[in-house]
Amino acid sequence: MARSLLAPAARVARWADAALRPGRDGTPSDGKGTLSDATAEKAAADLGLTVAQVRADWDTARLAGLVEVHGDSARPGWRLRAWNRDDSAVLRGWVALFDAWSLAYPEPVDHAPAAVAEVVSAMPQVLSFLQLSAGPVPVTQLLDLLEQRVTELRTERCEIPYGPQPLPDAEALGDPAADTPLAPLLDWALTALASVGALTYGDGQATLTPLGSWAVWVKLEQICVAAQSPAGNIEQSAEDMLRGCAQLRPNAARAEYRAWLAARPVGSAVTELIHAARGEDALTRGLAFEALRVVGAPAEPDVRAVVDEPALRPYALLWLAEHDGVDPEDAHEVLTREEATWLWVDTAAAVADHGEAPMLVRHLESAVQPTVPALLEEVRAVGHPRTVQVLVALAAAHPDPALAKAVRRAAFQVHTGGS
């Protein structure tokens, strides 16, 4: 159902990819991703559509992530690239459209913006009621529920300070939002949700479609997951959340990542995780990419965008390999010897900062080099900023005096720039 609903949008997005070559003349140039008149007319002629249909399908493609706007140009999104091979990408695209329902259909222009915002805020409760009803619900009943919820929202934000207050002037006594009838706004909201395929609306009643019922159920489940954060890091920044997960077992950490992600828009969550990975703490860097594995496919463009950053490249390459279906045990084969060595040093830095000495000694076994002298030679050449600290910590932890001496010598040579 999601595929059929998005098929017209995918068709226009594919046309744009083939005919416009993103970045050349004719692509959106206003930074908003809208089509120029000439481009819309050309698409309509090529596809046998009206200009209005082209614009509507293009807007849907943007809202569903089939097209991504970057600066003053647009390019195909990962969901369009994965359209033919990944049903989950199509489904995620529809969920993005569902989340943006209030943008998918023009809002009433003759109503107070505050009242429109209140209705948008109240609609999740209306949708939940529709989901629980599991059948047609009269619009009059939905209007009663909407009015109750809007009243609650207005009460919640009404804060009267203590002490004597000056009398309001005549203009302040009128609240445009309070005077706005909600029936037309409910009609707009239900029409917009019907336009994205979340419900059917007509004959004085509304019914969730199977896809809409599934989406509401997923949203409710996400709220429940977020409310059950095992370690209580939901409201923390990405960096603080990752640090809070450092001592958790893998399964518990993944549960925490899922709860943290469920409480945020996926785009901003991925941006936060990438920012945290750029920090100096190697453990946070590794955990950030573990959290990005929980995000899955929506993180692909951001992960691919950091492949050329030396500090993130090995992690990004491994993530992309696993995302493309490579067995995690074989994913390291996508790394060059130098990249694998850089990753070894970075992981050793995490162990040195947060682990115990025996863990650092055991970390030697994960090196790709067959001998310790070969490892030391390549570690010195790779240029990791934490090389000296890692070698000093390894020398202090290793029980073999001869090996520890060789490691200390290597650390000294890196520190002094000698050979």
ABEGO torsion letter per residue (X at the ends): XAAAAAAAAAAAAAAAAAAAGBGBBGBBAAGAGBBBAAAAAAAAAAAGBBAAAAAAAAAAAAAAGABBBBEABBBBBAAAAAAAABAAAAAAAAAAAAAAAAAABBBBAABBAAAAAAAAAAAAAAAAAAAAAGEBBBAAAAAAAAAAAAAAAAAAABBBBBEBBBBBBAAAABBAAAABBAAAAAAAAAAAAAAAGABBBEGGBBBBBAAAAAAAAAAAAAAAAAAABAAGAAABBAAAAAAAAAABBAAAAAAAAAAAAAABBAAAAAAAAAAAAABABAAAAAAAAAAAAAAEAAAAAAAAAAAABAAAAAAAAAAAAAAAGBBAAAAAAABBAAAAAAAAAAAAAAAAAABBAAAAAAAAAABABABAAAAAAAAAAAGBAAAAAAAAAAAAABABAAAAAAAAAAAAAAAAGBX
